[in-house]
């Protein structure tokens, strides 16, 4: 009984670590986000383990090239931008916190699968959705969680204005809420075609999908992109994978459609003031046959590139908001087109380092990279925090599970052929 309690507490603490990896600004520590402090602990742990995994070096070299381009831009333009200092701190914080999380995951679970990693990510996003609803219905809880987070995310005045039309979650801004909810939707769809579930798990995950979708939608309408991406992932795996759980997948789609209809009705009951904003896309499509919102229409005017050669090549060294939310536009003006390409190449490189012999996992990573590229049409973002978890999971598996198993099998074969080698 004691071991069960200890193991449960350990898993709960691990979930909290994953939660704050995904939502680092939800917890302010000495004026910085959680990830700044946890990253230091992760670096120390990595050092105590004698700096394992040669693949880490290559990833850091590629990251260093990206940073070098940014500083060249700053030097040429004679401008020092604080954004890059924060970016380096955040990326390295995520990177080494991911190392720490995967290390503890292997210690707690023994030999976790990639589904274990996906499960913790989904659970963390579900926890965020639950807290979001608690904050909406309970003012004391709203004040408590708001007091914990980094104050620079959403100030009090902006929060009060935004709360009149949408849900404001714990430690998440506006645009980011939809992106992260999309991760969970994609992963849940993937699990439904890859794992045979009992009836309880089936119903629970179906409910979780609908729950995260609606909470995400009422926080940020970009959740619709993740929702669409999850169905694309489902369709491709359903028709191309050799042994998908097709019957389970079909049952899931049927149950999900019912849950979405029920959820749609419940939203009008519990969030009547938000429905016009949240369902604008669906209402316009139903009434006018057009897939658009007032926000999406505004993006068109924000998609533009530098019109002078110097800025096009090296940027102006400033990551400012100058009337454009679009990630591509902001990156081109910040570090030029070559720098923008390097920015996305870095994420792609980390993703490639996660590839395995399982094509469906590779496809999932590619789908995430494409999802990230699409989301940068709406705003400036990356998905590196998720990729880092995958990256370290597969490194731990390769060096501490797969290779030792291969070596053991080789020794066994040698022993069969040469009994003397056993002495």
N, C-alpha and C positions, 0 to 999 in steps of 0.2 A: 504493500500500500504506500509506503514511504517513497519507494522508487517511482511509482506512478505519479505521485504528487510532484516530486522533484522534476520528472520528465515533462509534466504538464506546464509547470512554471517556466522551465527552460524554453519550451516551444512558444509560450506566451511572450517571453522576453525577446525571442528571435523574431516573432511577428512585429513587435514594437520597433525593433531595429529596421526591419523591412519597411514598415510604415514611414518612419522618419527618413529613410533613404529616398522614398518616393515623394514624400512631403517634407523636405528638410526645413522649410521656413515655418513649419508649424510649431517649432520649438526654438525659442531664442535662448542662447547660452552666452552670456557676457557680451551682448551686442552683436553676436553672429548667429547664423543658422546652425542647426544641429550638425549638419554635414561637415562644418569646419572643424568641430571638436572630434567627431567620430572618425574623420579622416586621419587625424593625428594619431589616434589610438590604433587605427588600421595600419598606418605606416610603421608604428612601433612593433606591432604584432608581426608584420611582414619582415621587419628587420630581425626580430627574435627567431624567426623561422629560416634565417640565413638567405633571404632574398630568392625564393624559389621561382621556377618557371622562366625559361629563356624567352618565351613568347611575350612576357611583360616588357622586356627591353625593346622589342620591335614596336610594340604599341606606343610606348613612351617616346620612341624616336620619331614616329609619325606625328604624334601630338606636338613634339618639340618643333617640328618643321612648320606646323600650323602656327604655333606661337611666334616663331621666327618671322614668318610673313607678316603677322600682326605688328610686331615691333619695328620691322622695316618700314611699314606704312606709317607708323607713328613717328619714326625718325625722319623720314622724307618730308612729312607734313609739319614737322616741328611741334607735334602735339602729343601729350601724354594722356591717354584715356584710362580712367579708373576701371572701366568695364573689363579690360583684359586681366587686370589683377584679380578681380572677383571671379572671372571666368576660369582662370587657372586654379584658383583656390577651390571653386566648386567642383570642377572636373576631377581634380586629384582627391578631393574629399569623397566624391561618389566612388571613384575607382578603388580606393583602399578600404572604404567602408564595405564595398561589395566583397572584397577579399575577406574581410573579417566575418561578414554574414555567412558566406559559403563555408568558411572554415568551421564556424559554430554549427552550421547545418549538418556537416559531415560528422561532427562530434556528437550531435544530438540524435540524428537519424541513422547513423551508422553508414548506410549506403543509399543515400537519397537518389531518386530518379529526377529527370528534368521535370516530370509532372509535380514533384514536390516543390520545386522552385516556382513553377507556375501557380501552384496552390497557394503559396505564401503571398505572391503578388496579388492574386485575386482577392485573398482574404484581407489584405491591407487596404485595397481599394473599396471593398465592401464595408470595412470598418469606417473608412472615411465617409462613405455614403450614410451610414447609420448615425455618425456624429453630426453630419450635416442636417439630418432631420431633427435630431435632438436639439440642435442649436436653433432651428426654426420654431419649434413648438415650446421651447423653454428659454425664457429670457436670461435666467441666472446661468444656465449652461452656456448660452451664447456669449455672455460677458466673460465667463471663465475661460473658455477655449480661445476667445479673441485675445485675452490678456497674455496667453502663453506664446502666441506666434510672433514672428518678426514683424515689427510695426511698419516696415517699409512695403509690405505686400499690398495691404489695403488700408488707407487711413480711415479714421472714424467717419469723416464727412462723406467720402466716396462710398463707404460701406452702407451708410444709411440711405443714400440715393439708390444704390444697386439693390438693396433688400426690398425695394418696392416693386421690382419686376422679376427677380430671380432668387434662387437659393445661394447663399454664400457659405461655402464649406470651411472646414478647419485647416488653415495653413495652405490654402490654394487660392490663386487669383481667379480671373474670369476665363480667359482662353485656355489656360492649363488644365482646368477641371475637365473640359471635354476631351482633351488629348488623353489624359490618364484613364478616364472612364473607357475610352476606346480600347486601351490595352486589355482591360479585363474582358470586354466583349469579344475581342479577337481570341484571347486565350481560352475562354469558356467554349466557344465554337470549336476550337481545335480539340479540346478535351472530349467533347461529345462524339467526335469521330475516331478518337484514338484509344479511349479507355472504355471497357465494358463496365457499366455501372449497375448497381442494384437500384431498386425502385426508390429508396429513400434518397440516395445520392442524385439520382436522375431528377426527381422533383425539386430537391434543394437547389441544384445548379440552375435549373430552368427558372425558378423563382428569383435566384440571385441575378441572373442575366437581366430579367425584366426590371428588377429593383434598381440595379446599377444604371441601366439605360435611362430610366425616368428621372432618377436623382441627378445623373449627369446631364441630361437634357435640360432640366430646370435650373442647372448651374451654368451651363454653356452649351449653346446649340451646335457647337462643333462636335458634340457627341454623335450626331447623325453621321459624320464621316466615319468614325470608328464602327458604328452600327453597320453601315454599308460595307466597310472593309471586312467585317466579321462574316458577312454573308458571302462575300467573294471568296474568302478563305474556305468557308464551308463548301461552297459549290465546287471549287477546284479539287479539294481533297475527296469529296464525295464521288466525283467522276473519274479521277485519275489515280488515286491511291489504290494499291493492290488489295489491301484487306482493311478497308474502313468499316466502322460500325454503322453500316448503312441503315439498317432497320431502326437502330437507336436514334440515328440522325433524323430520319423521317418523323419518328415519334416526337422528337424534340421540337422540330419546326412546327408540328401541329399544336403541341402544348403551348409553345411560345406565342403563336398567333393568338391563342385564346387569352393568355396572360397579358399580352399587349393591349388587347381590346378592353379587358377588365381594368388594367392600369390606366388606360386613357380615360375611362369613366371616373375612376377614383381621383385622378388629377383634377378634374373639374369640381369635385366635391371638396377636396382638401386644399387645393391651390388655385382657386378661381381667379385671383388677381394676376397670376403668372401665365395662365394658359394662352392668352392672346400672343404673348411674346414667344413662349416656348414652342407653340404649334403653328407659328407663322408659315413655316415651310410647307407643312402638310395642308394648311388651310388654303394657301395660294395655289397649290397643286390641284386641290379638289375644286376650287372655284374658277381658276384661270388656266389650269393645265400647264403651269410654269413651275419649274423647280428653282426657286430663288427666294431670297429674303432681302430686306432693306440693307442688311449688313453685307451680304454677299455682293450686292450690286455696287456697293461702295469700294469693294476690293479692286474692281477693274481700273479705277482711277489711281490706285496705289501701285500698280504694276508698271514700273518704268526703270530704265537703266541710265547710268551716267552718260552725258552727251559730250564730255571732253575726254581725250585720250588718257591723260594722267590719272584722273579719277577712275576711269575704266580699268586701268592696269594695276594701280596701287591703292586706290581708294583715297579718302580724305582723313583716315585715322580716327574718325569719331563715330562711336556707336550711339547715335542720337535718334530720338523719335522726331522726324521732320515731316510729319503728315502721312507717313506710310507704316502700316503694321506689317506689311509683307516681309517675310524673312529674307527672301532673295534680294529684294530692293535694298533693305537695310545692310545686308552683307556686302553687296556690290559697292555701295557708297562707303562702307567702312574699310574694307580691305581689297576692293577691286574684284574683278571676275576670277582671276587665278586664285585669290584667297578664298572666294566663295566656293569654288570647286574643291579646294583643299579641305574646307570645313566639312563638306559632305563626304569627301573621300575618307576622312578620319573615321566617321561613324561606319562607313562601308567596310573599312579595313578591320575594325573591331568585329563587325558582323561576320566577315569572311573567316576570321580566326575562330569563330564559334562553329564553323561547319563540321559536320560529322558524316558518317556513311549513311545515315538516315536522311533520305531526301526530303521527307516531310518536315523534319526539324529545320533543314536548310531553307525550305520553302517558307516556313514560319518566320524565320529571320529576314528573308528577302521581303516578305509581306510587310514586316515592321519597318524596314528601311524605306519601302515605297510609301507606306503610310506617313512616315516622317517627312518625306519629300512633298507629299500632298499638303500636309498640315502647314508647311512653311509658305504656302500660298496665302494662308489666312493670317499667320503670325510668325514670330521668330522662335524656333524651338529646336531641340534634339531629343533623342531617345536613349542617350548614352547610359543613363542610370540603369535601364533595363538590360542593355547590351552587356554592361559590366558584370551583372549577375550571371548571365549566360556564359560569358567569357571565363570567369573564374570557376563556374561549376564544371565546365568541360575540361579545364586544366586540372582540377582536383581529380576528376574522374580518370583522365588520361594517365596521370602520373601515380596515383595512389590506388586505382582500381584496375584499369584496363592493362597497363604495362606489367604490373606485378602478376596479374593473372596469366598474361602471355608468357612471362618468364617462368612461372611455375609450371605451365603446360609443357614448355620446352624442356625443362629439367626432368619432367616426368617421362617424356618421350626418350630422352637420352638414357635415363635410368633403365627403361625397358630394353633398350638395345645393348647397353653396357652396364651390367649389374655391379661391376667393380667401382663404377663412379659413385655408388651409394655409400661406399666406405669412407 
